[in-house]
Amino acid sequence: TKSKLGLTAARGTLLSIALRLASFILSQATVRFVSAAALGKASVPLELLLGTALFVSREGFRLALTKESGKKSDADAKDGRRTEQRMINVSWLSVPLGAIISMIAMYMHLSTCNHNIAIKSESEGVTKSEYELLDYKMAGVLYCFASFIESLSEPLVIRCLQQMDVTTKAKAEGVALVMKSVSCFGCLYILSSNWAVSAFGISQLVYGITFTTIMYRHGRSIEGGIQWPKRVTESTTINPYKSKSGIRQSFTQSFDYQQLHLVLVFTLQGLFKHALTEADKIVLSALAGSYDQGIYAIASSYGGLAARLLLQPIEENARLLFSRQGALMEQDKESDSKSTTNAATSKQLVEMQNTYSFLLRTVCLIGLLFATIATNYTSILLRLLAGYRWGSNSKAISALSAFCVYTAFLSLNGITEAFVYGVARSGKDIGQLSIVHAVVGVIFALIAPGLVAKFQHGLVAANCICMALRSAYSLYFAWGYFANGKRNSSSIRLMFRAVPHPLVVIAFAVSFAATRASRDHFYDETLEGQTWMLASLKHVGVGIVCACGTFAVTLRKEGDIRQAIKGMLQKVSHVALYVGI
């Protein structure tokens, strides 16, 4: 029944939230036990090694086999089963490929780890000891072995994706993530600090074993069990005198060449995307020491919370909203009545313009909040979540502050690109956006090394520049879309409507100056005990006053935002009355 399905879905959602919350709490406890150098080695070069091995061994299979999973065969039942078995056989090729890639990754790790470990940390000023060299080597071997263990589950993961059974995969990942956090915390607590990086390797191995075990247990429990690879033979022989026992012909009959070709194509196409996604880790692995890698890792972890928890839901809903509005406009254009079509299209266009300017201004305000106020409270956040060692680390504090500024660029890029993806109706539009991303990726590769070498937060600055370039193209696309090919004054006014009121911007600037002065006057990250608590309360009090004052100015000058908040409060009050609160 629908009620049972809804209850099951709700339980699954609550379980997923509970697992992620437990993993987050354990991760904060783990950070308190580990040094910056050990965290850097585990979070940057080893995570890059693991991610690349898994991507190469499975991404092409997932894209190719899930893309064709809904295709129906026109042949008889036996031919249909043979076609299905050939696809199953192709999916199981991911296992030996994963083993080969893992061995290659292990060889590369062992051959290069001596060079990586020999880099001197500027903060420590000494060469790493033999124990740390052995620790790093052992951790890399564990990461590679974990990659192979996780690749054993890939055929079952592909089957879940083909059947749209994302719940099973999500639960397996959630349980494995909790077990990874528990094992990492336990190993760091039990083992000596000389084996800190190996503790991360053991936890990654626990993740792979847990995830693979759950997937195989699920595969055995469902109808039909695990679909193992089998040899496929033809039912009839055209030439009875021709031998069918050759290895090459047996391979041809047992595997779908078209699917194998798609796997290769998708893997090669995805390598550039993977390089863009992991560009930060690639640059850090090549140019930074383990201590600086750890500082970047902790800042990226906490700095990305706002993007994952706040900005990502807004972007996803905005993309769906723009897509729906764009589809309605297309339907109106296809209407029989021309006069009615023009009126309806014009109305839809105005509505979309208002939505676009409202959302763009809203995320700009969120970005300004992080860039002007939150940037002066990073030490307190690190102190509360990661402990005194990180909360008093000046490099970690300034790196997280830089990520707060980067959040403003992320918020702008998220909404502008959500509009492009939502309203684009032709391959040309998506192709142009892909070209822009490729060009921006090349620009990042050119400017990032120089910025990293010259500035403390050069990598964050390079990311900000690239996000600004991507946002500029998306704004240009929106300008042309609303102007219908005519660069008139209305499209220019639209761009100005998307910018916050000048008085609101001034209020944010004043808040930044006030909170920065408060940080310099009241707060000192090296304080401890009640003295630190009192200084923190004074500093936080100034921030609350500045935030409330800026919010009041925003409500006064941004009428549509004021109306939206008023509508939300009315809905909340209606719900509260309905449930009897």
WOPE-V715764 format. One record per residue. N is the residue number from 1. RES is the residue in one small letter. NEAR is the number of other C-alpha atoms within 8 Angstrom. Layout:
n=N res=RES near=NEAR
n=N res=RES near=NEAR
This chain:
n=1 res=t near=4
n=2 res=k near=5
n=3 res=s near=6
n=4 res=k near=7
n=5 res=l near=8
n=6 res=g near=8
n=7 res=l near=8
n=8 res=t near=8
n=9 res=a near=8
n=10 res=a near=8
n=11 res=r near=8
n=12 res=g near=10
n=13 res=t near=8
n=14 res=l near=8
n=15 res=l near=9
n=16 res=s near=11
n=17 res=i near=8
n=18 res=a near=8
n=19 res=l near=12
n=20 res=r near=11
n=21 res=l near=8
n=22 res=a near=9
n=23 res=s near=11
n=24 res=f near=8
n=25 res=i near=8
n=26 res=l near=11
n=27 res=s near=10
n=28 res=q near=10
n=29 res=a near=10
n=30 res=t near=12
n=31 res=v near=10
n=32 res=r near=9
n=33 res=f near=8
n=34 res=v near=11
n=35 res=s near=7
n=36 res=a near=12
n=37 res=a near=11
n=38 res=a near=13
n=39 res=l near=15
n=40 res=g near=17
n=41 res=k near=14
n=42 res=a near=12
n=43 res=s near=12
n=44 res=v near=14
n=45 res=p near=12
n=46 res=l near=11
n=47 res=e near=9
n=48 res=l near=12
n=49 res=l near=11
n=50 res=l near=11
n=51 res=g near=8
n=52 res=t near=9
n=53 res=a near=14
n=54 res=l near=12
n=55 res=f near=9
n=56 res=v near=11
n=57 res=s near=13
n=58 res=r near=12
n=59 res=e near=12
n=60 res=g near=15
n=61 res=f near=12
n=62 res=r near=9
n=63 res=l near=10
n=64 res=a near=12
n=65 res=l near=14
n=66 res=t near=11
n=67 res=k near=7
n=68 res=e near=7
n=69 res=s near=7
n=70 res=g near=7
n=71 res=k near=5
n=72 res=k near=4
n=73 res=s near=8
n=74 res=d near=5
n=75 res=a near=7
n=76 res=d near=7
n=77 res=a near=6
n=78 res=k near=7
n=79 res=d near=9
n=80 res=g near=11
n=81 res=r near=8
n=82 res=r near=9
n=83 res=t near=10
n=84 res=e near=8
n=85 res=q near=12
n=86 res=r near=13
n=87 res=m near=12
n=88 res=i near=12
n=89 res=n near=13
n=90 res=v near=12
n=91 res=s near=12
n=92 res=w near=12
n=93 res=l near=8
n=94 res=s near=15
n=95 res=v near=12
n=96 res=p near=8
n=97 res=l near=9
n=98 res=g near=16
n=99 res=a near=10
n=100 res=i near=8
n=101 res=i near=11
n=102 res=s near=13
n=103 res=m near=9
n=104 res=i near=8
n=105 res=a near=11
n=106 res=m near=11
n=107 res=y near=8
n=108 res=m near=8
n=109 res=h near=11
n=110 res=l near=10
n=111 res=s near=7
n=112 res=t near=8
n=113 res=c near=11
n=114 res=n near=9
n=115 res=h near=7
n=116 res=n near=7
n=117 res=i near=12
n=118 res=a near=8
n=119 res=i near=9
n=120 res=k near=11
n=121 res=s near=12
n=122 res=e near=7
n=123 res=s near=5
n=124 res=e near=6
n=125 res=g near=7
n=126 res=v near=6
n=127 res=t near=9
n=128 res=k near=10
n=129 res=s near=6
n=130 res=e near=6
n=131 res=y near=8
n=132 res=e near=11
n=133 res=l near=12
n=134 res=l near=8
n=135 res=d near=13
n=136 res=y near=13
n=137 res=k near=11
n=138 res=m near=10
n=139 res=a near=14
n=140 res=g near=13
n=141 res=v near=11
n=142 res=l near=13
n=143 res=y near=15
n=144 res=c near=15
n=145 res=f near=10
n=146 res=a near=14
n=147 res=s near=14
n=148 res=f near=12
n=149 res=i near=12
n=150 res=e near=12
n=151 res=s near=14
n=152 res=l near=11
n=153 res=s near=12
n=154 res=e near=13
n=155 res=p near=12
n=156 res=l near=11
n=157 res=v near=10
n=158 res=i near=13
n=159 res=r near=8
n=160 res=c near=12
n=161 res=l near=10
n=162 res=q near=11
n=163 res=q near=6
n=164 res=m near=6
n=165 res=d near=9
n=166 res=v near=8
n=167 res=t near=7
n=168 res=t near=10
n=169 res=k near=11
n=170 res=a near=9
n=171 res=k near=11
n=172 res=a near=12
n=173 res=e near=9
n=174 res=g near=11
n=175 res=v near=11
n=176 res=a near=13
n=177 res=l near=12
n=178 res=v near=12
n=179 res=m near=12
n=180 res=k near=12
n=181 res=s near=13
n=182 res=v near=10
n=183 res=s near=12
n=184 res=c near=13
n=185 res=f near=12
n=186 res=g near=8
n=187 res=c near=10
n=188 res=l near=14
n=189 res=y near=8
n=190 res=i near=6
n=191 res=l near=10
n=192 res=s near=8
n=193 res=s near=7
n=194 res=n near=8
n=195 res=w near=11
n=196 res=a near=13
n=197 res=v near=13
n=198 res=s near=12
n=199 res=a near=14
n=200 res=f near=11
n=201 res=g near=15
n=202 res=i near=14
n=203 res=s near=14
n=204 res=q near=12
n=205 res=l near=13
n=206 res=v near=13
n=207 res=y near=13
n=208 res=g near=13
n=209 res=i near=11
n=210 res=t near=12
n=211 res=f near=14
n=212 res=t near=12
n=213 res=t near=8
n=214 res=i near=9
n=215 res=m near=14
n=216 res=y near=11
n=217 res=r near=8
n=218 res=h near=9
n=219 res=g near=10
n=220 res=r near=9
n=221 res=s near=7
n=222 res=i near=7
n=223 res=e near=4
n=224 res=g near=6
n=225 res=g near=8
n=226 res=i near=8
n=227 res=q near=6
n=228 res=w near=7
n=229 res=p near=8
n=230 res=k near=7
n=231 res=r near=7
n=232 res=v near=10
n=233 res=t near=7
n=234 res=e near=6
n=235 res=s near=4
n=236 res=t near=4
n=237 res=t near=6
n=238 res=i near=4
n=239 res=n near=5
n=240 res=p near=6
n=241 res=y near=4
n=242 res=k near=5
n=243 res=s near=6
n=244 res=k near=6
n=245 res=s near=6
n=246 res=g near=7
n=247 res=i near=6
n=248 res=r near=6
n=249 res=q near=9
n=250 res=s near=13
n=251 res=f near=8
n=252 res=t near=9
n=253 res=q near=12
n=254 res=s near=13
n=255 res=f near=11
n=256 res=d near=12
n=257 res=y near=7
n=258 res=q near=6
n=259 res=q near=11
n=260 res=l near=10
n=261 res=h near=8
n=262 res=l near=10
n=263 res=v near=13
n=264 res=l near=9
n=265 res=v near=9
n=266 res=f near=12
n=267 res=t near=11
n=268 res=l near=8
n=269 res=q near=8
n=270 res=g near=10
n=271 res=l near=9
n=272 res=f near=8
n=273 res=k near=8
n=274 res=h near=10
n=275 res=a near=8
n=276 res=l near=8
n=277 res=t near=7
n=278 res=e near=9
n=279 res=a near=9
n=280 res=d near=8
n=281 res=k near=10
n=282 res=i near=10
n=283 res=v near=11
n=284 res=l near=11
n=285 res=s near=11
n=286 res=a near=6
n=287 res=l near=9
n=288 res=a near=9
n=289 res=g near=12
n=290 res=s near=13
n=291 res=y near=13
n=292 res=d near=12
n=293 res=q near=18
n=294 res=g near=16
n=295 res=i near=13
n=296 res=y near=11
n=297 res=a near=12
n=298 res=i near=9
n=299 res=a near=13
n=300 res=s near=10
n=301 res=s near=8
n=302 res=y near=9
n=303 res=g near=12
n=304 res=g near=8
n=305 res=l near=9
n=306 res=a near=10
n=307 res=a near=12
n=308 res=r near=9
n=309 res=l near=8
n=310 res=l near=9
n=311 res=l near=12
n=312 res=q near=10
n=313 res=p near=9
n=314 res=i near=9
n=315 res=e near=11
n=316 res=e near=9
n=317 res=n near=8
n=318 res=a near=12
n=319 res=r near=13
n=320 res=l near=9
n=321 res=l near=9
n=322 res=f near=13
n=323 res=s near=12
n=324 res=r near=9
n=325 res=q near=11
n=326 res=g near=10
n=327 res=a near=9
n=328 res=l near=9
n=329 res=m near=12
n=330 res=e near=8
n=331 res=q near=8
n=332 res=d near=10
n=333 res=k near=9
n=334 res=e near=7
n=335 res=s near=9
n=336 res=d near=5
n=337 res=s near=6
n=338 res=k near=7
n=339 res=s near=6
n=340 res=t near=8
n=341 res=t near=13
n=342 res=n near=9
n=343 res=a near=8
n=344 res=a near=10
n=345 res=t near=11
n=346 res=s near=8
n=347 res=k near=8
n=348 res=q near=11
n=349 res=l near=10
n=350 res=v near=8
n=351 res=e near=8
n=352 res=m near=10
n=353 res=q near=10
n=354 res=n near=8
n=355 res=t near=8
n=356 res=y near=10
n=357 res=s near=12
n=358 res=f near=11
n=359 res=l near=10
n=360 res=l near=13
n=361 res=r near=12
n=362 res=t near=9
n=363 res=v near=12
n=364 res=c near=13
n=365 res=l near=9
n=366 res=i near=10
n=367 res=g near=14
n=368 res=l near=11
n=369 res=l near=10
n=370 res=f near=13
n=371 res=a near=14
n=372 res=t near=13
n=373 res=i near=15
n=374 res=a near=11
n=375 res=t near=13
n=376 res=n near=12
n=377 res=y near=10
n=378 res=t near=12
n=379 res=s near=11
n=380 res=i near=10
n=381 res=l near=9
n=382 res=l near=13
n=383 res=r near=13
n=384 res=l near=8
n=385 res=l near=7
n=386 res=a near=13
n=387 res=g near=10
n=388 res=y near=8
n=389 res=r near=9
n=390 res=w near=11
n=391 res=g near=17
n=392 res=s near=11
n=393 res=n near=8
n=394 res=s near=7
n=395 res=k near=7
n=396 res=a near=13
n=397 res=i near=15
n=398 res=s near=9
n=399 res=a near=12
n=400 res=l near=14
n=401 res=s near=13
n=402 res=a near=11
n=403 res=f near=12
n=404 res=c near=13
n=405 res=v near=13
n=406 res=y near=13
n=407 res=t near=14
n=408 res=a near=14
n=409 res=f near=12
n=410 res=l near=10
n=411 res=s near=14
n=412 res=l near=13
n=413 res=n near=13
n=414 res=g near=11
n=415 res=i near=15
n=416 res=t near=13
n=417 res=e near=10
n=418 res=a near=13
n=419 res=f near=15
n=420 res=v near=11
n=421 res=y near=10
n=422 res=g near=13
n=423 res=v near=11
n=424 res=a near=8
n=425 res=r near=5
n=426 res=s near=6
n=427 res=g near=6
n=428 res=k near=6
n=429 res=d near=9
n=430 res=i near=10
n=431 res=g near=8
n=432 res=q near=8
n=433 res=l near=8
n=434 res=s near=8
n=435 res=i near=8
n=436 res=v near=10
n=437 res=h near=9
n=438 res=a near=8
n=439 res=v near=8
n=440 res=v near=11
n=441 res=g near=10
n=442 res=v near=8
n=443 res=i near=9
n=444 res=f near=11
n=445 res=a near=9
n=446 res=l near=8
n=447 res=i near=9
n=448 res=a near=12
n=449 res=p near=10
n=450 res=g near=9
n=451 res=l near=13
n=452 res=v near=12
n=453 res=a near=9
n=454 res=k near=7
n=455 res=f near=7
n=456 res=q near=6
n=457 res=h near=10
n=458 res=g near=13
n=459 res=l near=10
n=460 res=v near=10
n=461 res=a near=10
n=462 res=a near=12
n=463 res=n near=10
n=464 res=c near=10
n=465 res=i near=8
n=466 res=c near=12
n=467 res=m near=11
n=468 res=a near=10
n=469 res=l near=9
n=470 res=r near=12
n=471 res=s near=12
n=472 res=a near=8
n=473 res=y near=9
n=474 res=s near=13
n=475 res=l near=9
n=476 res=y near=8
n=477 res=f near=9
n=478 res=a near=11
n=479 res=w near=12
n=480 res=g near=12
n=481 res=y near=8
n=482 res=f near=9
n=483 res=a near=11
n=484 res=n near=6
n=485 res=g near=6
n=486 res=k near=6
n=487 res=r near=9
n=488 res=n near=7
n=489 res=s near=6
n=490 res=s near=7
n=491 res=s near=12
n=492 res=i near=10
n=493 res=r near=8
n=494 res=l near=10
n=495 res=m near=10
n=496 res=f near=7
n=497 res=r near=9
n=498 res=a near=11
n=499 res=v near=9
n=500 res=p near=11
n=501 res=h near=8
n=502 res=p near=6
n=503 res=l near=8
n=504 res=v near=12
n=505 res=v near=9
n=506 res=i near=8
n=507 res=a near=11
n=508 res=f near=13
n=509 res=a near=9
n=510 res=v near=8
n=511 res=s near=14
n=512 res=f near=11
n=513 res=a near=8
n=514 res=a near=10
n=515 res=t near=14
n=516 res=r near=9
n=517 res=a near=8
n=518 res=s near=11
n=519 res=r near=12
n=520 res=d near=8
n=521 res=h near=6
n=522 res=f near=10
n=523 res=y near=11
n=524 res=d near=9
n=525 res=e near=9
n=526 res=t near=5
n=527 res=l near=7
n=528 res=e near=7
n=529 res=g near=6
n=530 res=q near=6
n=531 res=t near=8
n=532 res=w near=12
n=533 res=m near=9
n=534 res=l near=8
n=535 res=a near=11
n=536 res=s near=11
n=537 res=l near=8
n=538 res=k near=9
n=539 res=h near=13
n=540 res=v near=9
n=541 res=g near=8
n=542 res=v near=11
n=543 res=g near=11
n=544 res=i near=8
n=545 res=v near=8
n=546 res=c near=11
n=547 res=a near=10
n=548 res=c near=8
n=549 res=g near=9
n=550 res=t near=12
n=551 res=f near=8
n=552 res=a near=8
n=553 res=v near=11
n=554 res=t near=9
n=555 res=l near=10
n=556 res=r near=8
n=557 res=k near=9
n=558 res=e near=10
n=559 res=g near=8
n=560 res=d near=7
n=561 res=i near=10
n=562 res=r near=10
n=563 res=q near=8
n=564 res=a near=8
n=565 res=i near=8
n=566 res=k near=8
n=567 res=g near=8
n=568 res=m near=8
n=569 res=l near=8
n=570 res=q near=8
n=571 res=k near=8
n=572 res=v near=8
n=573 res=s near=8
n=574 res=h near=8
n=575 res=v near=8
n=576 res=a near=9
n=577 res=l near=8
n=578 res=y near=7
n=579 res=v near=6
n=580 res=g near=5
n=581 res=i near=5
